[in-house]
Amino acid sequence: MESKKTFSTFRKIAFFEGLSFLALLFIAMPLKYLMDMPLAVRIMGSIHGALFVAFVIYLYLVYNDYGKNTKWMIKAFVASVIPFGTIIMDKEWKQEELAI
């Protein structure tokens, strides 16, 4: 079992991945389609994509290092593709981190 650092990093990445998803959906997409500013989606989409990849990598690390079950991993992944999902899940993940 790893130190709390891996889980803490996972939570931080998950939170910022969730924020970037919201910014992509509610800021960049309206700018693209309502204000004809496609660069907003390109920039925010790239940031969100990088955070999503980091999220998936750390999701696997937490799953592997802390002995999480497949149900936990699927639930976390689903949270990452639902708006506000990772932000809502952060409370549960914080409790899990404190229990380590």
N, C-alpha and C positions, 0 to 999 in steps of 0.2 A: 504494500500500500504506500502511495506517495504522500508527500506532505500536503498540507491544505492549499499550497500554492497553485497546483493544477486546477483544483476546483474553483478557487478564487478567480483565477484567470478565465476559466470557462464562464463564470457568472458575468464578469466584466465584458467579455466578448459578446455574450448572449444579449446583454443589455444594450450595447452599442449597435449590435446587428438589428435589434428590434427598433431602435431609434432611426437607424438608417433606412429601414424598410418603410417606416412611417413617413420619413422625409421624402423618400422616393414616391410613395403613393399620393401624399397630400400636398407636397410642394412641387417636386420636379415634374410629375406628370401633368398637373394643371398648367405649369409654366410652358410645357411643351405644346399642349393641345389648345390652350386658351390664349397664350401670348406668343406662340410660334418661336419658342426658345428650346430647340432640341438639345442644346448643349447641357442644359440642366439635368436631363435624364442621363446623358452620357457620363457626366461627372458623378452624379449621385449613384447611378447604376454601377459604376466601377467601384466606388467606395463600398456600396452594399455587397457587391459580388465578392470583394476581398474579405469583408467581414463574415459573409456567409461561409466561405471556404474555411476561414479560421474557426468558425463556430463548429463546422462538421468535424474538423480535425480534433478540436478540444472535446467535442462530444464523444468521439471514440476514445480519447485518452482517459476521460473521466469514467466512461463505461468499462474500460479495460483495467485501469489502475484501482478503482474503488469497488469493483465487483458488482456494478449495477446490472440489473437484468434487462433483457431485451424490451420489455414493456416500458421501462423507464426511458430507454434510448428512443423508442418510437414516439413516446409522448413528448419528449424534448424536441425531436425533429419536427413533429406536427406543430408544436408551439412556434417554431421558427418560420413557418410559412403562413401563419395566421396573424393578421395585424394585431398588435398589442400582446401577442402570445408570450414572447420571451419576457416581456416586462411584467406580465401577470405571474408567470412562473417563477420570477426571481424571488418572491417571498418564500415559496416552497423550497427552492434551491438554497436559500440562505439558511433555512432550518436544517437542511441536510448537511450543509457545510459546517454548521455549529456542532452537529452531532458527531462529526469526525474526530 
